[in-house]
Amino acid sequence: MKVYEFKGFPNPARVRIALAEKGLTEAVEFVSVDVPNGEHKQSEFLAKNPSGTVPVLELDDGTTIAECTAITEYLDHTSGETTLTGRTPKERAMIHMMQRRAEAGLLDAVGLYFHHATPGLGPDIEAYQCSEWGEHQRQKAIAGMHYLNDVLAQNTYLAGEQFSMADITAFAGLVFADFAKIEIPAECGHLKAWRERVSQRPSVAG
Ligand SMILES: N[C@@H](CCC(=O)N[C@@H](CS(=O)(=O)O)C(=O)NCC(=O)O)C(=O)O
């Protein structure tokens, strides 16, 4: 298997954490895509992922899988118990619900702020920007942090008492927030404690 990525970027980090959690890091070849210089928008990469984003998992039979949740589903079912995406119907539903809330309410909101209200990846890649929309997304990301903080006041992890794909998404969202200079509100103590807990995991600490 190959993973096309730009190391250190938030969404590729989601797949790297999932790989490490499943003990599959050594099973893949990482292929660097020069996102800052637009390689992901060239025809050769677009043939692998028409969305023009990283990461992409390429199987040995040539199948290409984009979207971190899809890649994580594949990896989770490739090695051992489905620890990241749920073992029972209820676990799976809760994990997918909380993953989507962390993705839409934090990670993607930070991404939209980055792309629309900052220079983002530069004028050659950011073909369309709307700074007002970007600023709205920054506010949405902060609201998302407060929501996740409230969830973590009741739960050890976002979907309950076990670490899951939802936590990986939220952790990447905070990585992106740091990069975009969106601070976790001081009153979000539960979110900060959860982040510290997650950052101690071998899959995250590296
Ligand atoms: N929903 C996608 C998001 C992927 C994504 O947006 N990747 C970013 C990299 S990251 O910085 O967000 O991690 C990208 O390729 N961006 C390229 C671009 O926006 O031109 C997924 O789950 O993989």
The ligand as an SDF file (V2000), in Angstrom:
LIG
                    3D

 23 22  0  0  0  0  0  0  0  0999 V2000
  -12.0470   15.5840    3.4530 N   0  0  0  0  0  0  0  0  0  0  0  0
  -10.6780   15.3590    3.0500 C   0  0  0  0  0  0  0  0  0  0  0  0
   -9.8360   16.5990    3.3420 C   0  0  0  0  0  0  0  0  0  0  0  0
   -8.4640   16.5200    2.7430 C   0  0  0  0  0  0  0  0  0  0  0  0
   -7.7990   17.8880    2.6430 C   0  0  0  0  0  0  0  0  0  0  0  0
   -8.4540   18.9370    2.6080 O   0  0  0  0  0  0  0  0  0  0  0  0
   -6.4660   17.8800    2.5980 N   0  0  0  0  0  0  0  0  0  0  0  0
   -5.7170   19.1210    2.4790 C   0  0  0  0  0  0  0  0  0  0  0  0
   -4.4280   19.0240    3.2430 C   0  0  0  0  0  0  0  0  0  0  0  0
   -4.6370   19.5360    4.8780 S   0  0  0  0  0  0  0  0  0  0  0  0
   -3.7420   20.6640    5.0370 O   0  0  0  0  0  0  0  0  0  0  0  0
   -6.0190   19.9200    5.0990 O   0  0  0  0  0  0  0  0  0  0  0  0
   -4.2670   18.4530    5.7210 O   0  0  0  0  0  0  0  0  0  0  0  0
   -5.3890   19.3660    1.0250 C   0  0  0  0  0  0  0  0  0  0  0  0
   -5.0220   18.4550    0.3080 O   0  0  0  0  0  0  0  0  0  0  0  0
   -5.4900   20.6530    0.6400 N   0  0  0  0  0  0  0  0  0  0  0  0
   -5.1080   21.0280   -0.6950 C   0  0  0  0  0  0  0  0  0  0  0  0
   -5.9020   22.1960   -1.1810 C   0  0  0  0  0  0  0  0  0  0  0  0
   -6.8300   22.5950   -0.4410 O   0  0  0  0  0  0  0  0  0  0  0  0
   -5.5900   22.7000   -2.2760 O   0  0  0  0  0  0  0  0  0  0  0  0
  -10.1350   14.1130    3.7570 C   0  0  0  0  0  0  0  0  0  0  0  0
  -10.7770   13.6290    4.7120 O   0  0  0  0  0  0  0  0  0  0  0  0
   -9.0930   13.5980    3.3340 O   0  0  0  0  0  0  0  0  0  0  0  0
  1  2  1  0
  2  3  1  0
  2 21  1  0
  3  4  1  0
  4  5  1  0
  5  6  2  0
  5  7  1  0
  7  8  1  0
  8  9  1  0
  8 14  1  0
  9 10  1  0
 10 11  2  0
 10 12  2  0
 10 13  1  0
 14 15  2  0
 14 16  1  0
 16 17  1  0
 17 18  1  0
 18 19  2  0
 18 20  1  0
 21 22  2  0
 21 23  1  0
M  END
$$$$
